Amino acid sequence: MDVLSHSEYLAGFADAAALKRWSPEDRRTLLERLLAVPASRAAWGAWLELLFHWPTGESIEPVVARAAAPLGQWDWRIRRLDHNAAVLARDRGVALALVGMLVLHRMEDLHGFTVRALCEHPYIAGLRGLRLHRVETFAQGLAPLTRSESLGRLESLELSGIRLAGGVSEALGGAGLVALKSLQLNSADLAAADLVALAACPLARVVEALDLSSNPFTAQALDVLLTAEAFPRLKRLDLSHTGLPADGLAEVLPRLRLPSLESLRLAGTEAADRFGEVLSLK
């Protein structure tokens, strides 16, 4: 079978059945053509098709080894895998070495994996971003994330819609995420005591962007957060949709103890009516 051009492949003309009928030489030629395609989401989609539908019985390891260096130059946000943990399976697990951002919604997306098993996966070390959305687990189930020696390059961690009330220390208390820059804990049912626990976590010393939107904060919680001397690198803080009162923010701003903070996002709060949806502090 003639090899499709990379433009045809990116347009979606190569389905799984067609790929399996190609000869090994055809597939190697396609591989070389894809290596020449500029970085883009469409090109990454073509790579996923190639990896997921590589014929059973043919090792995928040479493909990953050939692609590792070129794809490693792409922005990790492009190399994103959404809603499909099939790549974690043994026969395709090596493909995870090429993934920059892994997004999993609900426990069924884990295909039977636990968070601990994910953190112990042999090809997880290159991951730069991880999002778990509404994954039904307890705080102790998340504990391996910040204690894993394999996630030392992780820059972005999003725990969206996962209840962490009373369990922040257990879930996020490890010291393994030394490269973390962005932490998202929206809709986590956090209260003032949880913010005290968060400020005591090692990751508070390295994070530059913190999203705490859609948590039921009180004025006390705001005071705890903005006067804590525990976020030396924090530049961007999102407090959208938290019920933040304007008077409470006005009272605490003169006592602000976040030396690097550049902006507060306040959309959907009473404070936004007085200070705007984004309050610049620099």
HELIX and SHEET records of a PDB file:
HELIX    1   1 HIS A    6  LEU A   10  1                                   5    
HELIX    2   2 ALA A   16  ARG A   21  1                                   6    
HELIX    3   3 PRO A   24  LEU A   35  1                                  12    
HELIX    4   4 ARG A   41  PHE A   52  1                                  12    
HELIX    5   5 GLU A   61  GLY A   72  1                                  12    
HELIX    6   6 ALA A   86  LEU A   88  5                                   3    
HELIX    7   7 GLY A   93  LEU A   98  5                                   6    
HELIX    8   8 MET A  107  LEU A  110  5                                   4    
HELIX    9   9 VAL A  115  CYS A  119  1                                   5    
HELIX   10  10 ALA A  139  LEU A  142  1                                   4    
HELIX   11  11 PRO A  144  ARG A  147  1                                   4    
HELIX   12  12 VAL A  168  LEU A  172  1                                   5    
HELIX   13  13 ALA A  192  ALA A  200  1                                   9    
HELIX   14  14 PRO A  202  ARG A  205  5                                   4    
HELIX   15  15 ALA A  219  LEU A  226  1                                   8    
HELIX   16  16 ALA A  246  VAL A  252  1                                   7    
HELIX   17  17 LEU A  253  ARG A  255  5                                   3    
HELIX   18  18 GLU A  270  PHE A  275  1                                   6    
SHEET    1   A 9 ARG A  80  ASP A  82  0                                        
SHEET    2   A 9 MET A 101  HIS A 105  1                                        
SHEET    3   A 9 GLY A 129  HIS A 133  1                                        
SHEET    4   A 9 SER A 156  SER A 160  1                                        
SHEET    5   A 9 SER A 182  GLN A 184  1                                        
SHEET    6   A 9 ALA A 209  ASP A 211  1                                        
SHEET    7   A 9 ARG A 236  ASP A 238  1                                        
SHEET    8   A 9 SER A 263  ARG A 265  1                                        
SHEET    9   A 9 VAL A 278  SER A 280 -1                                        
END                                                                             
